[in-house]
């Protein structure tokens, strides 16, 4: 997957229904790609639970909301910013120019 651009990976992460492809994409170096995988309705419980433990809260929080996520993780309320809870399509997400931005959207947890 690393041969694909971030934009191509994002499209695949959002549109794919292939568990094999989604499994590869959940390991992407791009946070937005992993976040898009966490929101994809076709992921497995295994992928959802792995993404729940992602060090970037934007990813792990979205995974925690997935119906196939069977594990739990507690998120400190003060870290649940509008960036973390953002529902925008990752393909159109431009965090640096967002007017809802409270502070860094890449909180490492």
N, CA, C and O atoms as a GROMACS GRO file, in nm:
protein
  436
    1UNK      N    1   0.082  -0.120   0.000
    1UNK     CA    2   0.000   0.000   0.000
    1UNK      C    3   0.086   0.126   0.000
    1UNK      O    4   0.041   0.232  -0.044
    2UNK      N    5   0.208   0.115   0.049
    2UNK     CA    6   0.293   0.234   0.057
    2UNK      C    7   0.326   0.290  -0.081
    2UNK      O    8   0.374   0.403  -0.092
    3UNK      N    9   0.300   0.212  -0.187
    3UNK     CA   10   0.324   0.264  -0.322
    3UNK      C   11   0.211   0.357  -0.365
    3UNK      O   12   0.224   0.432  -0.462
    4UNK      N   13   0.098   0.352  -0.293
    4UNK     CA   14  -0.014   0.441  -0.321
    4UNK      C   15   0.004   0.572  -0.244
    4UNK      O   16   0.056   0.573  -0.132
    5UNK      N   17  -0.041   0.680  -0.304
    5UNK     CA   18  -0.034   0.810  -0.237
    5UNK      C   19  -0.132   0.811  -0.119
    5UNK      O   20  -0.218   0.724  -0.107
    6UNK      N   21  -0.118   0.911  -0.034
    6UNK     CA   22  -0.210   0.925   0.078
    6UNK      C   23  -0.354   0.940   0.027
    6UNK      O   24  -0.446   0.881   0.083
    7UNK      N   25  -0.373   1.018  -0.077
    7UNK     CA   26  -0.506   1.039  -0.134
    7UNK      C   27  -0.565   0.908  -0.185
    7UNK      O   28  -0.683   0.880  -0.164
    8UNK      N   29  -0.484   0.827  -0.252
    8UNK     CA   30  -0.532   0.697  -0.303
    8UNK      C   31  -0.565   0.603  -0.187
    8UNK      O   32  -0.665   0.532  -0.191
    9UNK      N   33  -0.480   0.604  -0.084
    9UNK     CA   34  -0.506   0.520   0.033
    9UNK      C   35  -0.635   0.562   0.103
    9UNK      O   36  -0.712   0.478   0.148
   10UNK      N   37  -0.659   0.693   0.112
   10UNK     CA   38  -0.781   0.743   0.174
   10UNK      C   39  -0.906   0.695   0.100
   10UNK      O   40  -1.003   0.651   0.161
   11UNK      N   41  -0.902   0.704  -0.032
   11UNK     CA   42  -1.016   0.658  -0.111
   11UNK      C   43  -1.041   0.510  -0.088
   11UNK      O   44  -1.156   0.468  -0.072
   12UNK      N   45  -0.936   0.431  -0.088
   12UNK     CA   46  -0.950   0.287  -0.064
   12UNK      C   47  -1.002   0.260   0.077
   12UNK      O   48  -1.087   0.173   0.097
   13UNK      N   49  -0.951   0.333   0.175
   13UNK     CA   50  -0.991   0.312   0.314
   13UNK      C   51  -1.139   0.342   0.334
   13UNK      O   52  -1.205   0.278   0.416
   14UNK      N   53  -1.191   0.438   0.262
   14UNK     CA   54  -1.331   0.477   0.275
   14UNK      C   55  -1.423   0.386   0.194
   14UNK      O   56  -1.532   0.351   0.240
   15UNK      N   57  -1.380   0.347   0.076
   15UNK     CA   58  -1.468   0.276  -0.017
   15UNK      C   59  -1.454   0.125  -0.017
   15UNK      O   60  -1.544   0.055  -0.064
   16UNK      N   61  -1.345   0.071   0.034
   16UNK     CA   62  -1.319  -0.072   0.022
   16UNK      C   63  -1.416  -0.157   0.104
   16UNK      O   64  -1.461  -0.118   0.212
   17UNK      N   65  -1.446  -0.274   0.052
   17UNK     CA   66  -1.520  -0.374   0.128
   17UNK      C   67  -1.438  -0.502   0.139
   17UNK      O   68  -1.489  -0.606   0.180
   18UNK      N   69  -1.311  -0.494   0.101
   18UNK     CA   70  -1.219  -0.607   0.107
   18UNK      C   71  -1.148  -0.609   0.243
   18UNK      O   72  -1.074  -0.516   0.277
   19UNK      N   73  -1.172  -0.714   0.320
   19UNK     CA   74  -1.106  -0.725   0.451
   19UNK      C   75  -0.954  -0.730   0.436
   19UNK      O   76  -0.882  -0.674   0.518
   20UNK      N   77  -0.907  -0.795   0.333
   20UNK     CA   78  -0.762  -0.803   0.310
   20UNK      C   79  -0.704  -0.664   0.286
   20UNK      O   80  -0.601  -0.628   0.344
   21UNK      N   81  -0.769  -0.586   0.203
   21UNK     CA   82  -0.722  -0.450   0.175
   21UNK      C   83  -0.732  -0.361   0.300
   21UNK      O   84  -0.641  -0.285   0.329
   22UNK      N   85  -0.842  -0.372   0.373
   22UNK     CA   86  -0.860  -0.291   0.494
   22UNK      C   87  -0.759  -0.330   0.602
   22UNK      O   88  -0.714  -0.245   0.679
   23UNK      N   89  -0.723  -0.458   0.606
   23UNK     CA   90  -0.622  -0.502   0.702
   23UNK      C   91  -0.487  -0.435   0.671
   23UNK      O   92  -0.417  -0.391   0.762
   24UNK      N   93  -0.452  -0.428   0.546
   24UNK     CA   94  -0.327  -0.363   0.506
   24UNK      C   95  -0.335  -0.213   0.535
   24UNK      O   96  -0.240  -0.154   0.588
   25UNK      N   97  -0.448  -0.151   0.501
   25UNK     CA   98  -0.464  -0.007   0.519
   25UNK      C   99  -0.464   0.036   0.666
   25UNK      O  100  -0.424   0.148   0.697
   26UNK      N  101  -0.507  -0.052   0.756
   26UNK     CA  102  -0.511  -0.012   0.897
   26UNK      C  103  -0.369   0.004   0.954
   26UNK      O  104  -0.352   0.053   1.066
   27UNK      N  105  -0.270  -0.039   0.878
   27UNK     CA  106  -0.130  -0.025   0.918
   27UNK      C  107  -0.062   0.095   0.851
   27UNK      O  108   0.058   0.114   0.866
   28UNK      N  109  -0.138   0.173   0.778
   28UNK     CA  110  -0.082   0.287   0.704
   28UNK      C  111  -0.008   0.383   0.798
   28UNK      O  112  -0.043   0.397   0.915
   29UNK      N  113   0.094   0.447   0.743
   29UNK     CA  114   0.166   0.548   0.823
   29UNK      C  115   0.086   0.677   0.835
   29UNK      O  116   0.119   0.763   0.917
   30UNK      N  117  -0.019   0.691   0.754
   30UNK     CA  118  -0.101   0.813   0.756
   30UNK      C  119  -0.215   0.801   0.856
   30UNK      O  120  -0.297   0.709   0.848
   31UNK      N  121  -0.220   0.894   0.950
   31UNK     CA  122  -0.326   0.894   1.051
   31UNK      C  123  -0.464   0.901   0.989
   31UNK      O  124  -0.554   0.829   1.032
   32UNK      N  125  -0.483   0.984   0.889
   32UNK     CA  126  -0.615   0.999   0.828
   32UNK      C  127  -0.661   0.871   0.759
   32UNK      O  128  -0.780   0.843   0.754
   33UNK      N  129  -0.567   0.794   0.706
   33UNK     CA  130  -0.602   0.667   0.643
   33UNK      C  131  -0.649   0.569   0.750
   33UNK      O  132  -0.752   0.503   0.734
   34UNK      N  133  -0.575   0.560   0.860
   34UNK     CA  134  -0.616   0.469   0.968
   34UNK      C  135  -0.750   0.512   1.027
   34UNK      O  136  -0.833   0.428   1.061
   35UNK      N  137  -0.771   0.643   1.038
   35UNK     CA  138  -0.898   0.696   1.089
   35UNK      C  139  -1.013   0.660   0.994
   35UNK      O  140  -1.121   0.622   1.040
   36UNK      N  141  -0.989   0.670   0.864
   36UNK     CA  142  -1.092   0.633   0.765
   36UNK      C  143  -1.122   0.483   0.774
   36UNK      O  144  -1.238   0.443   0.761
   37UNK      N  145  -1.021   0.401   0.794
   37UNK     CA  146  -1.044   0.257   0.811
   37UNK      C  147  -1.129   0.233   0.935
   37UNK      O  148  -1.221   0.152   0.932
   38UNK      N  149  -1.100   0.304   1.042
   38UNK     CA  150  -1.177   0.288   1.167
   38UNK      C  151  -1.324   0.321   1.148
   38UNK      O  152  -1.409   0.271   1.222
   39UNK      N  153  -1.356   0.404   1.051
   39UNK     CA  154  -1.495   0.444   1.024
   39UNK      C  155  -1.561   0.359   0.916
   39UNK      O  156  -1.682   0.371   0.893
   40UNK      N  157  -1.485   0.274   0.850
   40UNK     CA  158  -1.539   0.191   0.742
   40UNK      C  159  -1.625   0.079   0.801
   40UNK      O  160  -1.579   0.005   0.888
   41UNK      N  161  -1.748   0.067   0.756
   41UNK     CA  162  -1.841  -0.032   0.813
   41UNK      C  163  -1.801  -0.176   0.781
   41UNK      O  164  -1.855  -0.269   0.842
   42UNK      N  165  -1.709  -0.196   0.689
   42UNK     CA  166  -1.671  -0.331   0.647
   42UNK      C  167  -1.552  -0.389   0.723
   42UNK      O  168  -1.508  -0.500   0.691
   43UNK      N  169  -1.497  -0.318   0.821
   43UNK     CA  170  -1.382  -0.372   0.894
   43UNK      C  171  -1.427  -0.486   0.985
   43UNK      O  172  -1.544  -0.500   1.019
   44UNK      N  173  -1.330  -0.566   1.023
   44UNK     CA  174  -1.356  -0.678   1.115
   44UNK      C  175  -1.342  -0.631   1.259
   44UNK      O  176  -1.292  -0.522   1.286
   45UNK      N  177  -1.387  -0.714   1.350
   45UNK     CA  178  -1.368  -0.688   1.493
   45UNK      C  179  -1.220  -0.678   1.525
   45UNK      O  180  -1.179  -0.594   1.605
   46UNK      N  181  -1.140  -0.763   1.464
   46UNK     CA  182  -0.995  -0.761   1.488
   46UNK      C  183  -0.935  -0.626   1.451
   46UNK      O  184  -0.857  -0.569   1.528
   47UNK      N  185  -0.970  -0.573   1.334
   47UNK     CA  186  -0.918  -0.443   1.291
   47UNK      C  187  -0.968  -0.333   1.384
   47UNK      O  188  -0.891  -0.246   1.424
   48UNK      N  189  -1.096  -0.335   1.417
   48UNK     CA  190  -1.152  -0.232   1.506
   48UNK      C  191  -1.080  -0.232   1.640
   48UNK      O  192  -1.046  -0.126   1.692
   49UNK      N  193  -1.057  -0.350   1.697
   49UNK     CA  194  -0.991  -0.359   1.827
   49UNK      C  195  -0.845  -0.316   1.820
   49UNK      O  196  -0.793  -0.258   1.915
   50UNK      N  197  -0.778  -0.346   1.708
   50UNK     CA  198  -0.639  -0.300   1.693
   50UNK      C  199  -0.633  -0.148   1.680
   50UNK      O  200  -0.546  -0.084   1.740
   51UNK      N  201  -0.724  -0.091   1.603
   51UNK     CA  202  -0.725   0.054   1.587
   51UNK      C  203  -0.765   0.126   1.715
   51UNK      O  204  -0.728   0.241   1.736
   52UNK      N  205  -0.839   0.059   1.801
   52UNK     CA  206  -0.874   0.116   1.931
   52UNK      C  207  -0.747   0.147   2.011
   52UNK      O  208  -0.748   0.239   2.093
   53UNK      N  209  -0.641   0.074   1.989
   53UNK     CA  210  -0.517   0.094   2.061
   53UNK      C  211  -0.416   0.180   1.984
   53UNK      O  212  -0.300   0.191   2.024
   54UNK      N  213  -0.459   0.241   1.875
   54UNK     CA  214  -0.372   0.330   1.797
   54UNK      C  215  -0.324   0.443   1.888
   54UNK      O  216  -0.402   0.494   1.969
   55UNK      N  217  -0.198   0.485   1.877
   55UNK     CA  218  -0.147   0.592   1.964
   55UNK      C  219  -0.205   0.730   1.932
   55UNK      O  220  -0.192   0.822   2.013
   56UNK      N  221  -0.267   0.747   1.816
   56UNK     CA  222  -0.326   0.875   1.780
   56UNK      C  223  -0.474   0.871   1.818
   56UNK      O  224  -0.550   0.788   1.768
   57UNK      N  225  -0.513   0.960   1.906
   57UNK     CA  226  -0.650   0.958   1.959
   57UNK      C  227  -0.755   0.978   1.850
   57UNK      O  228  -0.865   0.924   1.862
   58UNK      N  229  -0.725   1.052   1.745
   58UNK     CA  230  -0.821   1.070   1.636
   58UNK      C  231  -0.859   0.935   1.575
   58UNK      O  232  -0.972   0.918   1.530
   59UNK      N  233  -0.768   0.843   1.574
   59UNK     CA  234  -0.793   0.709   1.520
   59UNK      C  235  -0.860   0.621   1.626
   59UNK      O  236  -0.964   0.561   1.599
   60UNK      N  237  -0.802   0.615   1.743
   60UNK     CA  238  -0.854   0.524   1.846
   60UNK      C  239  -0.995   0.562   1.890
   60UNK      O  240  -1.076   0.473   1.918
   61UNK      N  241  -1.025   0.691   1.896
   61UNK     CA  242  -1.160   0.732   1.936
   61UNK      C  243  -1.262   0.686   1.831
   61UNK      O  244  -1.368   0.634   1.867
   62UNK      N  245  -1.231   0.705   1.703
   62UNK     CA  246  -1.323   0.661   1.598
   62UNK      C  247  -1.342   0.509   1.603
   62UNK      O  248  -1.453   0.460   1.582
   63UNK      N  249  -1.235   0.437   1.630
   63UNK     CA  250  -1.246   0.291   1.641
   63UNK      C  251  -1.336   0.253   1.758
   63UNK      O  252  -1.412   0.156   1.750
   64UNK      N  253  -1.329   0.329   1.866
   64UNK     CA  254  -1.412   0.298   1.984
   64UNK      C  255  -1.561   0.312   1.955
   64UNK      O  256  -1.643   0.250   2.023
   65UNK      N  257  -1.596   0.391   1.856
   65UNK     CA  258  -1.736   0.413   1.820
   65UNK      C  259  -1.789   0.308   1.723
   65UNK      O  260  -1.910   0.298   1.701
   66UNK      N  261  -1.699   0.228   1.666
   66UNK     CA  262  -1.740   0.129   1.565
   66UNK      C  263  -1.818   0.016   1.631
   66UNK      O  264  -1.776  -0.035   1.735
   67UNK      N  265  -1.930  -0.024   1.572
   67UNK     CA  266  -2.011  -0.131   1.632
   67UNK      C  267  -1.939  -0.265   1.643
   67UNK      O  268  -1.978  -0.350   1.724
   68UNK      N  269  -1.835  -0.285   1.562
   68UNK     CA  270  -1.762  -0.412   1.569
   68UNK      C  271  -1.649  -0.410   1.671
   68UNK      O  272  -1.583  -0.512   1.693
   69UNK      N  273  -1.626  -0.297   1.734
   69UNK     CA  274  -1.522  -0.286   1.837
   69UNK      C  275  -1.576  -0.348   1.965
   69UNK      O  276  -1.677  -0.303   2.019
   70UNK      N  277  -1.509  -0.452   2.013
   70UNK     CA  278  -1.557  -0.524   2.132
   70UNK      C  279  -1.477  -0.492   2.257
   70UNK      O  280  -1.517  -0.529   2.367
   71UNK      N  281  -1.366  -0.424   2.242
   71UNK     CA  282  -1.286  -0.384   2.357
   71UNK      C  283  -1.324  -0.242   2.398
   71UNK      O  284  -1.392  -0.171   2.323
   72UNK      N  285  -1.281  -0.203   2.514
   72UNK     CA  286  -1.311  -0.069   2.564
   72UNK      C  287  -1.183   0.008   2.592
   72UNK      O  288  -1.079  -0.051   2.622
   73UNK      N  289  -1.193   0.138   2.583
   73UNK     CA  290  -1.082   0.226   2.617
   73UNK      C  291  -1.142   0.354   2.674
   73UNK      O  292  -1.239   0.407   2.621
   74UNK      N  293  -1.084   0.401   2.780
   74UNK     CA  294  -1.133   0.523   2.843
   74UNK      C  295  -1.053   0.641   2.788
   74UNK      O  296  -0.930   0.639   2.784
   75UNK      N  297  -1.126   0.742   2.744
   75UNK     CA  298  -1.064   0.862   2.692
   75UNK      C  299  -1.090   0.976   2.788
   75UNK      O  300  -1.206   1.005   2.819
   76UNK      N  301  -0.986   1.042   2.836
   76UNK     CA  302  -1.008   1.157   2.925
   76UNK      C  303  -1.093   1.262   2.853
   76UNK      O  304  -1.064   1.300   2.740
   77UNK      N  305  -1.196   1.307   2.919
   77UNK     CA  306  -1.291   1.400   2.858
   77UNK      C  307  -1.223   1.526   2.804
   77UNK      O  308  -1.264   1.579   2.701
   78UNK      N  309  -1.120   1.572   2.873
   78UNK     CA  310  -1.052   1.694   2.829
   78UNK      C  311  -0.976   1.675   2.697
   78UNK      O  312  -0.938   1.773   2.633
   79UNK      N  313  -0.955   1.550   2.656
   79UNK     CA  314  -0.887   1.522   2.529
   79UNK      C  315  -0.985   1.502   2.414
   79UNK      O  316  -0.944   1.493   2.298
   80UNK      N  317  -1.113   1.494   2.444
   80UNK     CA  318  -1.213   1.474   2.339
   80UNK      C  319  -1.253   1.608   2.278
   80UNK      O  320  -1.362   1.661   2.302
   81UNK      N  321  -1.161   1.660   2.200
   81UNK     CA  322  -1.180   1.790   2.136
   81UNK      C  323  -1.262   1.775   2.009
   81UNK      O  324  -1.292   1.663   1.966
   82UNK      N  325  -1.299   1.886   1.950
   82UNK     CA  326  -1.372   1.882   1.823
   82UNK      C  327  -1.288   1.814   1.714
   82UNK      O  328  -1.344   1.755   1.622
   83UNK      N  329  -1.158   1.823   1.723
   83UNK     CA  330  -1.070   1.757   1.625
   83UNK      C  331  -1.083   1.604   1.636
   83UNK      O  332  -1.095   1.535   1.536
   84UNK      N  333  -1.080   1.555   1.757
   84UNK     CA  334  -1.088   1.411   1.780
   84UNK      C  335  -1.224   1.358   1.737
   84UNK      O  336  -1.232   1.249   1.678
   85UNK      N  337  -1.329   1.431   1.765
   85UNK     CA  338  -1.465   1.385   1.737
   85UNK      C  339  -1.517   1.427   1.600
   85UNK      O  340  -1.633   1.402   1.567
   86UNK      N  341  -1.435   1.489   1.520
   86UNK     CA  342  -1.474   1.541   1.389
   86UNK      C  343  -1.533   1.431   1.301
   86UNK      O  344  -1.479   1.320   1.293
   87UNK      N  345  -1.644   1.463   1.235
   87UNK     CA  346  -1.713   1.367   1.150
   87UNK      C  347  -1.690   1.392   1.001
   87UNK      O  348  -1.750   1.325   0.918
   88UNK      N  349  -1.604   1.485   0.967
   88UNK     CA  350  -1.581   1.517   0.826
   88UNK      C  351  -1.515   1.400   0.753
   88UNK      O  352  -1.442   1.321   0.812
   89UNK      N  353  -1.544   1.391   0.624
   89UNK     CA  354  -1.483   1.292   0.536
   89UNK      C  355  -1.332   1.318   0.534
   89UNK      O  356  -1.288   1.430   0.509
   90UNK      N  357  -1.255   1.215   0.559
   90UNK     CA  358  -1.109   1.231   0.568
   90UNK      C  359  -1.048   1.281   0.438
   90UNK      O  360  -0.941   1.342   0.440
   91UNK      N  361  -1.113   1.257   0.325
   91UNK     CA  362  -1.061   1.304   0.196
   91UNK      C  363  -1.066   1.456   0.186
   91UNK      O  364  -0.992   1.516   0.109
   92UNK      N  365  -1.153   1.517   0.263
   92UNK     CA  366  -1.171   1.662   0.258
   92UNK      C  367  -1.124   1.731   0.385
   92UNK      O  368  -1.149   1.850   0.405
   93UNK      N  369  -1.058   1.658   0.470
   93UNK     CA  370  -1.014   1.709   0.599
   93UNK      C  371  -0.885   1.789   0.584
   93UNK      O  372  -0.783   1.737   0.539
   94UNK      N  373  -0.891   1.915   0.622
   94UNK     CA  374  -0.772   2.000   0.623
   94UNK      C  375  -0.764   2.060   0.763
   94UNK      O  376  -0.813   2.170   0.788
   95UNK      N  377  -0.702   1.987   0.851
   95UNK     CA  378  -0.701   2.023   0.994
   95UNK      C  379  -0.639   2.160   1.020
   95UNK      O  380  -0.687   2.234   1.106
   96UNK      N  381  -0.534   2.193   0.948
   96UNK     CA  382  -0.463   2.319   0.974
   96UNK      C  383  -0.550   2.443   0.952
   96UNK      O  384  -0.527   2.546   1.015
   97UNK      N  385  -0.648   2.435   0.864
   97UNK     CA  386  -0.730   2.552   0.835
   97UNK      C  387  -0.872   2.539   0.892
   97UNK      O  388  -0.960   2.619   0.858
   98UNK      N  389  -0.895   2.441   0.978
   98UNK     CA  390  -1.028   2.418   1.035
   98UNK      C  391  -1.061   2.527   1.138
   98UNK      O  392  -0.979   2.559   1.224
   99UNK      N  393  -1.182   2.582   1.128
   99UNK     CA  394  -1.222   2.685   1.224
   99UNK      C  395  -1.276   2.623   1.353
   99UNK      O  396  -1.305   2.697   1.448
  100UNK      N  397  -1.290   2.493   1.360
  100UNK     CA  398  -1.335   2.425   1.481
  100UNK      C  399  -1.218   2.374   1.564
  100UNK      O  400  -1.237   2.320   1.674
  101UNK      N  401  -1.098   2.391   1.514
  101UNK     CA  402  -0.979   2.336   1.576
  101UNK      C  403  -0.957   2.396   1.715
  101UNK      O  404  -0.948   2.517   1.731
  102UNK      N  405  -0.948   2.308   1.816
  102UNK     CA  406  -0.922   2.353   1.953
  102UNK      C  407  -0.773   2.349   1.984
  102UNK      O  408  -0.718   2.444   2.039
  103UNK      N  409  -0.710   2.240   1.949
  103UNK     CA  410  -0.565   2.227   1.957
  103UNK      C  411  -0.526   2.105   1.877
  103UNK      O  412  -0.611   2.043   1.814
  104UNK      N  413  -0.400   2.068   1.879
  104UNK     CA  414  -0.348   1.965   1.790
  104UNK      C  415  -0.442   1.846   1.774
  104UNK      O  416  -0.489   1.788   1.872
  105UNK      N  417  -0.469   1.812   1.650
  105UNK     CA  418  -0.559   1.701   1.620
  105UNK      C  419  -0.488   1.567   1.628
  105UNK      O  420  -0.552   1.462   1.617
  106UNK      N  421  -0.359   1.568   1.648
  106UNK     CA  422  -0.283   1.443   1.654
  106UNK      C  423  -0.236   1.414   1.795
  106UNK      O  424  -0.117   1.392   1.818
  107UNK      N  425  -0.327   1.413   1.888
  107UNK     CA  426  -0.294   1.384   2.026
  107UNK      C  427  -0.243   1.241   2.036
  107UNK      O  428  -0.310   1.148   1.992
  108UNK      N  429  -0.125   1.224   2.092
  108UNK     CA  430  -0.070   1.092   2.115
  108UNK      C  431  -0.113   1.049   2.254
  108UNK      O  432  -0.093   1.121   2.351
  109UNK      N  433  -0.171   0.932   2.261
  109UNK     CA  434  -0.229   0.886   2.387
  109UNK      C  435  -0.172   0.754   2.426
  109UNK      O  436  -0.209   0.699   2.530
   0.00000   0.00000   0.00000
